[in-house]
Amino acid sequence: MTASRSFLKGFLIGLSIFILANILAAHLLSDCGLPAVLGMGFCADDIARAGFPLIFFEEGGFAFRSIFNPPILLLDIFIGLGFAALCGFIAQRNEKRNQ
């Protein structure tokens, strides 16, 4: 396998881990779980939160409020891409070491 293919494989694995971590965080941080984030929650005063490691979206509550922070979302995306690139470089280095 070439070095660029191993980088891409590591990058995609890192990106997948980051996306799954965001889905898990949305489920665990929201009062009624993932259905609350998707707008299908049936709790009376559920609070939906999204974002890992930084929370960029929060909506709901007994006294309703809605917060969406685009700069935090962009920072969260850059963290995810950085993590994925780091995983790609590690996979590429391990591929070169094993040859």
Gaussian input, Z-matrix of N, CA and C with variables (Angstrom, degrees):
# hf/3-21g

backbone

0 1
 N
 C     1     B1
 C     2     B2     1     A1
 N     3     B3     2     A2     1     D1
 C     4     B4     3     A3     2     D2
 C     5     B5     4     A4     3     D3
 N     6     B6     5     A5     4     D4
 C     7     B7     6     A6     5     D5
 C     8     B8     7     A7     6     D6
 N     9     B9     8     A8     7     D7
 C    10    B10     9     A9     8     D8
 C    11    B11    10    A10     9     D9
 N    12    B12    11    A11    10    D10
 C    13    B13    12    A12    11    D11
 C    14    B14    13    A13    12    D12
 N    15    B15    14    A14    13    D13
 C    16    B16    15    A15    14    D14
 C    17    B17    16    A16    15    D15
 N    18    B18    17    A17    16    D16
 C    19    B19    18    A18    17    D17
 C    20    B20    19    A19    18    D18
 N    21    B21    20    A20    19    D19
 C    22    B22    21    A21    20    D20
 C    23    B23    22    A22    21    D21
 N    24    B24    23    A23    22    D22
 C    25    B25    24    A24    23    D23
 C    26    B26    25    A25    24    D24
 N    27    B27    26    A26    25    D25
 C    28    B28    27    A27    26    D26
 C    29    B29    28    A28    27    D27
 N    30    B30    29    A29    28    D28
 C    31    B31    30    A30    29    D29
 C    32    B32    31    A31    30    D30
 N    33    B33    32    A32    31    D31
 C    34    B34    33    A33    32    D32
 C    35    B35    34    A34    33    D33
 N    36    B36    35    A35    34    D34
 C    37    B37    36    A36    35    D35
 C    38    B38    37    A37    36    D36
 N    39    B39    38    A38    37    D37
 C    40    B40    39    A39    38    D38
 C    41    B41    40    A40    39    D39
 N    42    B42    41    A41    40    D40
 C    43    B43    42    A42    41    D41
 C    44    B44    43    A43    42    D42
 N    45    B45    44    A44    43    D43
 C    46    B46    45    A45    44    D44
 C    47    B47    46    A46    45    D45
 N    48    B48    47    A47    46    D46
 C    49    B49    48    A48    47    D47
 C    50    B50    49    A49    48    D48
 N    51    B51    50    A50    49    D49
 C    52    B52    51    A51    50    D50
 C    53    B53    52    A52    51    D51
 N    54    B54    53    A53    52    D52
 C    55    B55    54    A54    53    D53
 C    56    B56    55    A55    54    D54
 N    57    B57    56    A56    55    D55
 C    58    B58    57    A57    56    D56
 C    59    B59    58    A58    57    D57
 N    60    B60    59    A59    58    D58
 C    61    B61    60    A60    59    D59
 C    62    B62    61    A61    60    D60
 N    63    B63    62    A62    61    D61
 C    64    B64    63    A63    62    D62
 C    65    B65    64    A64    63    D63
 N    66    B66    65    A65    64    D64
 C    67    B67    66    A66    65    D65
 C    68    B68    67    A67    66    D66
 N    69    B69    68    A68    67    D67
 C    70    B70    69    A69    68    D68
 C    71    B71    70    A70    69    D69
 N    72    B72    71    A71    70    D70
 C    73    B73    72    A72    71    D71
 C    74    B74    73    A73    72    D72
 N    75    B75    74    A74    73    D73
 C    76    B76    75    A75    74    D74
 C    77    B77    76    A76    75    D75
 N    78    B78    77    A77    76    D76
 C    79    B79    78    A78    77    D77
 C    80    B80    79    A79    78    D78
 N    81    B81    80    A80    79    D79
 C    82    B82    81    A81    80    D80
 C    83    B83    82    A82    81    D81
 N    84    B84    83    A83    82    D82
 C    85    B85    84    A84    83    D83
 C    86    B86    85    A85    84    D84
 N    87    B87    86    A86    85    D85
 C    88    B88    87    A87    86    D86
 C    89    B89    88    A88    87    D87
 N    90    B90    89    A89    88    D88
 C    91    B91    90    A90    89    D89
 C    92    B92    91    A91    90    D90
 N    93    B93    92    A92    91    D91
 C    94    B94    93    A93    92    D92
 C    95    B95    94    A94    93    D93
 N    96    B96    95    A95    94    D94
 C    97    B97    96    A96    95    D95
 C    98    B98    97    A97    96    D96
 N    99    B99    98    A98    97    D97
 C   100   B100    99    A99    98    D98
 C   101   B101   100   A100    99    D99
 N   102   B102   101   A101   100   D100
 C   103   B103   102   A102   101   D101
 C   104   B104   103   A103   102   D102
 N   105   B105   104   A104   103   D103
 C   106   B106   105   A105   104   D104
 C   107   B107   106   A106   105   D105
 N   108   B108   107   A107   106   D106
 C   109   B109   108   A108   107   D107
 C   110   B110   109   A109   108   D108
 N   111   B111   110   A110   109   D109
 C   112   B112   111   A111   110   D110
 C   113   B113   112   A112   111   D111
 N   114   B114   113   A113   112   D112
 C   115   B115   114   A114   113   D113
 C   116   B116   115   A115   114   D114
 N   117   B117   116   A116   115   D115
 C   118   B118   117   A117   116   D116
 C   119   B119   118   A118   117   D117
 N   120   B120   119   A119   118   D118
 C   121   B121   120   A120   119   D119
 C   122   B122   121   A121   120   D120
 N   123   B123   122   A122   121   D121
 C   124   B124   123   A123   122   D122
 C   125   B125   124   A124   123   D123
 N   126   B126   125   A125   124   D124
 C   127   B127   126   A126   125   D125
 C   128   B128   127   A127   126   D126
 N   129   B129   128   A128   127   D127
 C   130   B130   129   A129   128   D128
 C   131   B131   130   A130   129   D129
 N   132   B132   131   A131   130   D130
 C   133   B133   132   A132   131   D131
 C   134   B134   133   A133   132   D132
 N   135   B135   134   A134   133   D133
 C   136   B136   135   A135   134   D134
 C   137   B137   136   A136   135   D135
 N   138   B138   137   A137   136   D136
 C   139   B139   138   A138   137   D137
 C   140   B140   139   A139   138   D138
 N   141   B141   140   A140   139   D139
 C   142   B142   141   A141   140   D140
 C   143   B143   142   A142   141   D141
 N   144   B144   143   A143   142   D142
 C   145   B145   144   A144   143   D143
 C   146   B146   145   A145   144   D144
 N   147   B147   146   A146   145   D145
 C   148   B148   147   A147   146   D146
 C   149   B149   148   A148   147   D147
 N   150   B150   149   A149   148   D148
 C   151   B151   150   A150   149   D149
 C   152   B152   151   A151   150   D150
 N   153   B153   152   A152   151   D151
 C   154   B154   153   A153   152   D152
 C   155   B155   154   A154   153   D153
 N   156   B156   155   A155   154   D154
 C   157   B157   156   A156   155   D155
 C   158   B158   157   A157   156   D156
 N   159   B159   158   A158   157   D157
 C   160   B160   159   A159   158   D158
 C   161   B161   160   A160   159   D159
 N   162   B162   161   A161   160   D160
 C   163   B163   162   A162   161   D161
 C   164   B164   163   A163   162   D162
 N   165   B165   164   A164   163   D163
 C   166   B166   165   A165   164   D164
 C   167   B167   166   A166   165   D165
 N   168   B168   167   A167   166   D166
 C   169   B169   168   A168   167   D167
 C   170   B170   169   A169   168   D168
 N   171   B171   170   A170   169   D169
 C   172   B172   171   A171   170   D170
 C   173   B173   172   A172   171   D171
 N   174   B174   173   A173   172   D172
 C   175   B175   174   A174   173   D173
 C   176   B176   175   A175   174   D174
 N   177   B177   176   A176   175   D175
 C   178   B178   177   A177   176   D176
 C   179   B179   178   A178   177   D177
 N   180   B180   179   A179   178   D178
 C   181   B181   180   A180   179   D179
 C   182   B182   181   A181   180   D180
 N   183   B183   182   A182   181   D181
 C   184   B184   183   A183   182   D182
 C   185   B185   184   A184   183   D183
 N   186   B186   185   A185   184   D184
 C   187   B187   186   A186   185   D185
 C   188   B188   187   A187   186   D186
 N   189   B189   188   A188   187   D187
 C   190   B190   189   A189   188   D188
 C   191   B191   190   A190   189   D189
 N   192   B192   191   A191   190   D190
 C   193   B193   192   A192   191   D191
 C   194   B194   193   A193   192   D192
 N   195   B195   194   A194   193   D193
 C   196   B196   195   A195   194   D194
 C   197   B197   196   A196   195   D195
 N   198   B198   197   A197   196   D196
 C   199   B199   198   A198   197   D197
 C   200   B200   199   A199   198   D198
 N   201   B201   200   A200   199   D199
 C   202   B202   201   A201   200   D200
 C   203   B203   202   A202   201   D201
 N   204   B204   203   A203   202   D202
 C   205   B205   204   A204   203   D203
 C   206   B206   205   A205   204   D204
 N   207   B207   206   A206   205   D205
 C   208   B208   207   A207   206   D206
 C   209   B209   208   A208   207   D207
 N   210   B210   209   A209   208   D208
 C   211   B211   210   A210   209   D209
 C   212   B212   211   A211   210   D210
 N   213   B213   212   A212   211   D211
 C   214   B214   213   A213   212   D212
 C   215   B215   214   A214   213   D213
 N   216   B216   215   A215   214   D214
 C   217   B217   216   A216   215   D215
 C   218   B218   217   A217   216   D216
 N   219   B219   218   A218   217   D217
 C   220   B220   219   A219   218   D218
 C   221   B221   220   A220   219   D219
 N   222   B222   221   A221   220   D220
 C   223   B223   222   A222   221   D221
 C   224   B224   223   A223   222   D222
 N   225   B225   224   A224   223   D223
 C   226   B226   225   A225   224   D224
 C   227   B227   226   A226   225   D225
 N   228   B228   227   A227   226   D226
 C   229   B229   228   A228   227   D227
 C   230   B230   229   A229   228   D228
 N   231   B231   230   A230   229   D229
 C   232   B232   231   A231   230   D230
 C   233   B233   232   A232   231   D231
 N   234   B234   233   A233   232   D232
 C   235   B235   234   A234   233   D233
 C   236   B236   235   A235   234   D234
 N   237   B237   236   A236   235   D235
 C   238   B238   237   A237   236   D236
 C   239   B239   238   A238   237   D237
 N   240   B240   239   A239   238   D238
 C   241   B241   240   A240   239   D239
 C   242   B242   241   A241   240   D240
 N   243   B243   242   A242   241   D241
 C   244   B244   243   A243   242   D242
 C   245   B245   244   A244   243   D243
 N   246   B246   245   A245   244   D244
 C   247   B247   246   A246   245   D245
 C   248   B248   247   A247   246   D246
 N   249   B249   248   A248   247   D247
 C   250   B250   249   A249   248   D248
 C   251   B251   250   A250   249   D249
 N   252   B252   251   A251   250   D250
 C   253   B253   252   A252   251   D251
 C   254   B254   253   A253   252   D252
 N   255   B255   254   A254   253   D253
 C   256   B256   255   A255   254   D254
 C   257   B257   256   A256   255   D255
 N   258   B258   257   A257   256   D256
 C   259   B259   258   A258   257   D257
 C   260   B260   259   A259   258   D258
 N   261   B261   260   A260   259   D259
 C   262   B262   261   A261   260   D260
 C   263   B263   262   A262   261   D261
 N   264   B264   263   A263   262   D262
 C   265   B265   264   A264   263   D263
 C   266   B266   265   A265   264   D264
 N   267   B267   266   A266   265   D265
 C   268   B268   267   A267   266   D266
 C   269   B269   268   A268   267   D267
 N   270   B270   269   A269   268   D268
 C   271   B271   270   A270   269   D269
 C   272   B272   271   A271   270   D270
 N   273   B273   272   A272   271   D271
 C   274   B274   273   A273   272   D272
 C   275   B275   274   A274   273   D273
 N   276   B276   275   A275   274   D274
 C   277   B277   276   A276   275   D275
 C   278   B278   277   A277   276   D276
 N   279   B279   278   A278   277   D277
 C   280   B280   279   A279   278   D278
 C   281   B281   280   A280   279   D279
 N   282   B282   281   A281   280   D280
 C   283   B283   282   A282   281   D281
 C   284   B284   283   A283   282   D282
 N   285   B285   284   A284   283   D283
 C   286   B286   285   A285   284   D284
 C   287   B287   286   A286   285   D285
 N   288   B288   287   A287   286   D286
 C   289   B289   288   A288   287   D287
 C   290   B290   289   A289   288   D288
 N   291   B291   290   A290   289   D289
 C   292   B292   291   A291   290   D290
 C   293   B293   292   A292   291   D291
 N   294   B294   293   A293   292   D292
 C   295   B295   294   A294   293   D293
 C   296   B296   295   A295   294   D294

   B1=1.4566
   B2=1.5278
   B3=1.3063
   B4=1.4544
   B5=1.5185
   B6=1.3291
   B7=1.4681
   B8=1.5229
   B9=1.3341
   B10=1.4727
   B11=1.5273
   B12=1.3232
   B13=1.4582
   B14=1.5257
   B15=1.3259
   B16=1.4607
   B17=1.5289
   B18=1.3518
   B19=1.4611
   B20=1.5235
   B21=1.3261
   B22=1.4616
   B23=1.5217
   B24=1.3131
   B25=1.4610
   B26=1.5362
   B27=1.3269
   B28=1.4576
   B29=1.5176
   B30=1.3418
   B31=1.4644
   B32=1.5188
   B33=1.3209
   B34=1.4646
   B35=1.5272
   B36=1.3158
   B37=1.4662
   B38=1.5244
   B39=1.3249
   B40=1.4625
   B41=1.5159
   B42=1.3269
   B43=1.4581
   B44=1.5280
   B45=1.3205
   B46=1.4618
   B47=1.5204
   B48=1.3225
   B49=1.4713
   B50=1.5195
   B51=1.3238
   B52=1.4625
   B53=1.5261
   B54=1.3219
   B55=1.4676
   B56=1.5190
   B57=1.3233
   B58=1.4647
   B59=1.5193
   B60=1.3298
   B61=1.4690
   B62=1.5227
   B63=1.3303
   B64=1.4623
   B65=1.5232
   B66=1.3119
   B67=1.4650
   B68=1.5205
   B69=1.3315
   B70=1.4607
   B71=1.5266
   B72=1.3263
   B73=1.4686
   B74=1.5232
   B75=1.3328
   B76=1.4635
   B77=1.5174
   B78=1.3239
   B79=1.4661
   B80=1.5283
   B81=1.3216
   B82=1.4630
   B83=1.5296
   B84=1.3233
   B85=1.4657
   B86=1.5257
   B87=1.3301
   B88=1.4611
   B89=1.5184
   B90=1.3312
   B91=1.4590
   B92=1.5242
   B93=1.3030
   B94=1.4661
   B95=1.5279
   B96=1.3037
   B97=1.4520
   B98=1.5169
   B99=1.3073
   B100=1.4575
   B101=1.5304
   B102=1.3393
   B103=1.4708
   B104=1.5330
   B105=1.3217
   B106=1.4704
   B107=1.5264
   B108=1.3209
   B109=1.4729
   B110=1.5239
   B111=1.3203
   B112=1.4606
   B113=1.5275
   B114=1.3496
   B115=1.4532
   B116=1.5112
   B117=1.3375
   B118=1.4558
   B119=1.5227
   B120=1.3391
   B121=1.4596
   B122=1.5162
   B123=1.3149
   B124=1.4535
   B125=1.5235
   B126=1.3156
   B127=1.4580
   B128=1.5322
   B129=1.3108
   B130=1.4647
   B131=1.5218
   B132=1.3078
   B133=1.4671
   B134=1.5257
   B135=1.3156
   B136=1.4598
   B137=1.5201
   B138=1.3190
   B139=1.4605
   B140=1.5249
   B141=1.3118
   B142=1.4581
   B143=1.5217
   B144=1.3296
   B145=1.4656
   B146=1.5196
   B147=1.3296
   B148=1.4573
   B149=1.5155
   B150=1.3259
   B151=1.4549
   B152=1.5084
   B153=1.3161
   B154=1.4562
   B155=1.5122
   B156=1.2686
   B157=1.4535
   B158=1.5239
   B159=1.3270
   B160=1.4655
   B161=1.5309
   B162=1.3195
   B163=1.4609
   B164=1.5332
   B165=1.3368
   B166=1.4589
   B167=1.5217
   B168=1.3322
   B169=1.4638
   B170=1.5145
   B171=1.3289
   B172=1.4592
   B173=1.5171
   B174=1.3355
   B175=1.4558
   B176=1.5171
   B177=1.3153
   B178=1.4589
   B179=1.5099
   B180=1.3141
   B181=1.4513
   B182=1.5101
   B183=1.3212
   B184=1.4573
   B185=1.5235
   B186=1.3163
   B187=1.4689
   B188=1.5254
   B189=1.3256
   B190=1.4636
   B191=1.5238
   B192=1.3236
   B193=1.4620
   B194=1.5200
   B195=1.2921
   B196=1.4547
   B197=1.5236
   B198=1.3224
   B199=1.4614
   B200=1.5267
   B201=1.3211
   B202=1.4592
   B203=1.5155
   B204=1.3391
   B205=1.4573
   B206=1.5338
   B207=1.3421
   B208=1.4687
   B209=1.5333
   B210=1.3484
   B211=1.4737
   B212=1.5381
   B213=1.3262
   B214=1.4653
   B215=1.5256
   B216=1.3380
   B217=1.4656
   B218=1.5251
   B219=1.3433
   B220=1.4679
   B221=1.5247
   B222=1.3300
   B223=1.4530
   B224=1.5278
   B225=1.3131
   B226=1.4575
   B227=1.5345
   B228=1.3256
   B229=1.4643
   B230=1.5310
   B231=1.3357
   B232=1.4651
   B233=1.5262
   B234=1.3252
   B235=1.4625
   B236=1.5218
   B237=1.3237
   B238=1.4663
   B239=1.5149
   B240=1.3297
   B241=1.4692
   B242=1.5248
   B243=1.3303
   B244=1.4647
   B245=1.5210
   B246=1.3430
   B247=1.4618
   B248=1.5258
   B249=1.3340
   B250=1.4612
   B251=1.5323
   B252=1.3382
   B253=1.4679
   B254=1.5254
   B255=1.3224
   B256=1.4658
   B257=1.5269
   B258=1.3196
   B259=1.4699
   B260=1.5282
   B261=1.3392
   B262=1.4624
   B263=1.5114
   B264=1.3330
   B265=1.4628
   B266=1.5266
   B267=1.3195
   B268=1.4651
   B269=1.5206
   B270=1.3329
   B271=1.4649
   B272=1.5257
   B273=1.3321
   B274=1.4533
   B275=1.5284
   B276=1.3360
   B277=1.4669
   B278=1.5202
   B279=1.3305
   B280=1.4584
   B281=1.5251
   B282=1.3174
   B283=1.4653
   B284=1.5363
   B285=1.3351
   B286=1.4627
   B287=1.5279
   B288=1.3347
   B289=1.4662
   B290=1.5268
   B291=1.3217
   B292=1.4696
   B293=1.5176
   B294=1.3178
   B295=1.4739
   B296=1.4914
   A1=107.88
   A2=116.82
   A3=120.66
   A4=110.83
   A5=114.79
   A6=120.08
   A7=111.30
   A8=117.00
   A9=118.77
   A10=111.05
   A11=117.28
   A12=120.14
   A13=110.31
   A14=117.17
   A15=119.16
   A16=110.82
   A17=117.40
   A18=120.18
   A19=110.24
   A20=116.88
   A21=120.80
   A22=110.93
   A23=116.60
   A24=120.56
   A25=110.52
   A26=117.35
   A27=120.91
   A28=112.22
   A29=116.74
   A30=121.52
   A31=110.70
   A32=116.89
   A33=120.46
   A34=111.98
   A35=116.91
   A36=119.88
   A37=109.89
   A38=117.39
   A39=120.96
   A40=112.17
   A41=117.41
   A42=121.57
   A43=110.95
   A44=116.79
   A45=120.89
   A46=111.41
   A47=116.81
   A48=120.59
   A49=110.11
   A50=117.13
   A51=120.68
   A52=111.56
   A53=117.89
   A54=120.88
   A55=110.47
   A56=117.65
   A57=120.50
   A58=111.60
   A59=117.79
   A60=121.17
   A61=110.28
   A62=117.86
   A63=121.34
   A64=111.66
   A65=117.46
   A66=120.78
   A67=110.36
   A68=117.07
   A69=120.79
   A70=111.15
   A71=117.26
   A72=121.13
   A73=110.74
   A74=117.78
   A75=120.59
   A76=110.49
   A77=116.39
   A78=120.10
   A79=111.51
   A80=116.85
   A81=120.51
   A82=113.04
   A83=118.10
   A84=120.97
   A85=113.43
   A86=117.12
   A87=120.63
   A88=109.42
   A89=115.78
   A90=120.00
   A91=112.79
   A92=117.63
   A93=121.00
   A94=112.12
   A95=117.67
   A96=121.64
   A97=113.33
   A98=114.88
   A99=121.76
   A100=113.62
   A101=120.55
   A102=118.42
   A103=113.20
   A104=117.71
   A105=120.34
   A106=110.57
   A107=117.60
   A108=121.15
   A109=110.19
   A110=116.36
   A111=121.00
   A112=112.62
   A113=117.50
   A114=121.32
   A115=114.07
   A116=117.45
   A117=121.15
   A118=112.00
   A119=117.50
   A120=121.12
   A121=111.37
   A122=116.40
   A123=120.85
   A124=112.02
   A125=118.07
   A126=120.77
   A127=108.72
   A128=116.01
   A129=120.48
   A130=112.22
   A131=117.70
   A132=120.49
   A133=111.24
   A134=116.27
   A135=119.93
   A136=111.11
   A137=114.19
   A138=121.46
   A139=106.95
   A140=116.07
   A141=121.60
   A142=108.46
   A143=115.75
   A144=121.57
   A145=109.09
   A146=116.20
   A147=121.16
   A148=109.15
   A149=114.48
   A150=121.07
   A151=112.70
   A152=115.48
   A153=122.44
   A154=107.53
   A155=120.88
   A156=130.58
   A157=113.65
   A158=117.89
   A159=121.09
   A160=109.13
   A161=117.22
   A162=121.35
   A163=108.61
   A164=116.54
   A165=121.22
   A166=112.71
   A167=118.00
   A168=121.59
   A169=109.63
   A170=115.77
   A171=121.59
   A172=107.57
   A173=115.58
   A174=119.86
   A175=109.65
   A176=115.64
   A177=120.70
   A178=112.02
   A179=114.58
   A180=121.15
   A181=111.58
   A182=115.86
   A183=120.76
   A184=110.76
   A185=116.85
   A186=121.79
   A187=104.99
   A188=116.99
   A189=123.20
   A190=111.93
   A191=114.24
   A192=120.89
   A193=108.08
   A194=115.25
   A195=121.35
   A196=108.52
   A197=115.67
   A198=121.37
   A199=108.23
   A200=115.79
   A201=122.22
   A202=106.95
   A203=116.85
   A204=121.64
   A205=109.33
   A206=118.47
   A207=121.18
   A208=114.97
   A209=120.51
   A210=117.96
   A211=112.77
   A212=116.77
   A213=119.69
   A214=109.94
   A215=117.36
   A216=120.93
   A217=110.63
   A218=117.13
   A219=120.20
   A220=111.53
   A221=117.02
   A222=120.71
   A223=110.71
   A224=116.78
   A225=121.63
   A226=110.80
   A227=116.60
   A228=120.84
   A229=110.78
   A230=117.11
   A231=120.04
   A232=111.71
   A233=117.59
   A234=120.66
   A235=109.83
   A236=116.79
   A237=121.18
   A238=112.64
   A239=116.40
   A240=119.58
   A241=111.29
   A242=116.59
   A243=119.80
   A244=111.76
   A245=116.20
   A246=120.03
   A247=110.85
   A248=116.61
   A249=120.36
   A250=111.13
   A251=117.33
   A252=120.52
   A253=110.60
   A254=117.20
   A255=120.68
   A256=110.39
   A257=117.16
   A258=120.46
   A259=110.87
   A260=116.46
   A261=120.31
   A262=112.06
   A263=118.18
   A264=120.93
   A265=111.65
   A266=116.89
   A267=120.17
   A268=110.01
   A269=117.81
   A270=120.82
   A271=110.93
   A272=117.25
   A273=121.47
   A274=110.66
   A275=116.91
   A276=120.58
   A277=111.03
   A278=116.77
   A279=119.62
   A280=111.67
   A281=116.99
   A282=120.95
   A283=110.05
   A284=117.10
   A285=120.07
   A286=111.11
   A287=116.18
   A288=120.47
   A289=111.23
   A290=117.77
   A291=121.42
   A292=113.37
   A293=118.26
   A294=119.69
   A295=112.42
   D1=138.00
   D2=-179.85
   D3=-75.52
   D4=164.18
   D5=-177.71
   D6=-66.09
   D7=-37.35
   D8=-179.23
   D9=-69.80
   D10=-32.88
   D11=177.73
   D12=-69.42
   D13=-39.07
   D14=178.42
   D15=-69.47
   D16=-33.88
   D17=174.83
   D18=-63.23
   D19=-46.00
   D20=-179.70
   D21=-62.14
   D22=-41.12
   D23=178.65
   D24=-62.64
   D25=-46.27
   D26=177.66
   D27=-64.83
   D28=-39.02
   D29=178.38
   D30=-61.64
   D31=-46.35
   D32=-179.33
   D33=-66.94
   D34=-35.89
   D35=176.36
   D36=-65.99
   D37=-44.62
   D38=178.14
   D39=-63.05
   D40=-41.11
   D41=178.01
   D42=-65.26
   D43=-39.76
   D44=177.53
   D45=-64.14
   D46=-41.47
   D47=177.72
   D48=-62.16
   D49=-42.91
   D50=-179.60
   D51=-65.54
   D52=-41.24
   D53=178.58
   D54=-65.68
   D55=-43.25
   D56=177.62
   D57=-64.48
   D58=-36.24
   D59=176.92
   D60=-64.74
   D61=-37.54
   D62=177.05
   D63=-66.98
   D64=-40.67
   D65=177.93
   D66=-65.78
   D67=-43.43
   D68=178.54
   D69=-64.21
   D70=-41.82
   D71=178.78
   D72=-63.98
   D73=-40.66
   D74=177.97
   D75=-62.35
   D76=-39.15
   D77=179.06
   D78=-67.90
   D79=-44.03
   D80=-175.69
   D81=-77.62
   D82=-31.24
   D83=-177.76
   D84=-83.35
   D85=-23.95
   D86=-179.82
   D87=-81.59
   D88=145.67
   D89=-176.39
   D90=-62.70
   D91=-40.78
   D92=-178.47
   D93=-107.63
   D94=19.54
   D95=176.56
   D96=80.42
   D97=-161.29
   D98=-176.32
   D99=-63.31
   D100=-33.51
   D101=176.42
   D102=-58.52
   D103=-30.72
   D104=178.12
   D105=-65.71
   D106=-39.20
   D107=179.51
   D108=-68.25
   D109=-35.35
   D110=-179.25
   D111=-82.60
   D112=-0.44
   D113=178.70
   D114=81.70
   D115=16.09
   D116=-178.76
   D117=-115.19
   D118=15.81
   D119=-179.14
   D120=-74.70
   D121=145.15
   D122=-178.10
   D123=-112.65
   D124=15.25
   D125=176.37
   D126=-77.49
   D127=150.74
   D128=-177.13
   D129=-68.43
   D130=-41.16
   D131=-176.40
   D132=-131.48
   D133=44.28
   D134=-177.25
   D135=-67.86
   D136=146.91
   D137=175.28
   D138=-116.03
   D139=122.17
   D140=178.86
   D141=-97.56
   D142=129.58
   D143=178.32
   D144=-128.35
   D145=145.44
   D146=177.69
   D147=-140.31
   D148=145.99
   D149=176.14
   D150=126.26
   D151=133.08
   D152=172.93
   D153=-147.80
   D154=128.46
   D155=4.94
   D156=-83.59
   D157=-9.22
   D158=-179.03
   D159=-112.16
   D160=134.44
   D161=179.95
   D162=-82.69
   D163=117.72
   D164=-178.28
   D165=-108.78
   D166=-8.97
   D167=-177.81
   D168=-138.10
   D169=131.86
   D170=175.04
   D171=-147.66
   D172=130.00
   D173=-177.10
   D174=-149.22
   D175=141.13
   D176=174.32
   D177=115.90
   D178=-158.77
   D179=-178.32
   D180=102.11
   D181=164.24
   D182=-179.95
   D183=-62.50
   D184=-46.73
   D185=170.11
   D186=-95.08
   D187=93.50
   D188=-168.74
   D189=-53.58
   D190=136.26
   D191=172.45
   D192=-145.90
   D193=154.47
   D194=-179.86
   D195=-136.08
   D196=120.94
   D197=-179.24
   D198=-126.48
   D199=124.32
   D200=172.74
   D201=-132.75
   D202=123.78
   D203=-174.72
   D204=-117.85
   D205=96.51
   D206=-178.08
   D207=-58.84
   D208=-40.42
   D209=178.72
   D210=-62.08
   D211=-36.49
   D212=177.49
   D213=-68.75
   D214=-36.89
   D215=175.77
   D216=-60.86
   D217=-45.67
   D218=178.65
   D219=-63.00
   D220=-40.68
   D221=177.19
   D222=-63.64
   D223=-39.74
   D224=177.43
   D225=-63.30
   D226=-41.09
   D227=177.75
   D228=-64.54
   D229=-43.51
   D230=178.47
   D231=-64.13
   D232=-37.06
   D233=175.57
   D234=-62.33
   D235=-43.80
   D236=178.73
   D237=-62.99
   D238=-43.82
   D239=178.33
   D240=-67.13
   D241=-36.70
   D242=176.59
   D243=-64.78
   D244=-41.64
   D245=177.06
   D246=-63.47
   D247=-42.25
   D248=179.00
   D249=-64.73
   D250=-40.58
   D251=178.15
   D252=-65.56
   D253=-39.30
   D254=176.94
   D255=-61.74
   D256=-43.19
   D257=177.12
   D258=-62.60
   D259=-38.04
   D260=177.58
   D261=-65.11
   D262=-42.88
   D263=178.10
   D264=-65.58
   D265=-38.38
   D266=178.18
   D267=-65.31
   D268=-42.63
   D269=178.35
   D270=-64.30
   D271=-39.65
   D272=178.96
   D273=-65.28
   D274=-42.69
   D275=179.44
   D276=-65.22
   D277=-40.79
   D278=178.68
   D279=-66.34
   D280=-34.72
   D281=177.70
   D282=-65.68
   D283=-43.15
   D284=178.99
   D285=-66.18
   D286=-37.14
   D287=-179.19
   D288=-68.15
   D289=-33.25
   D290=-177.20
   D291=-82.50
   D292=-6.05
   D293=-179.76
   D294=-81.03

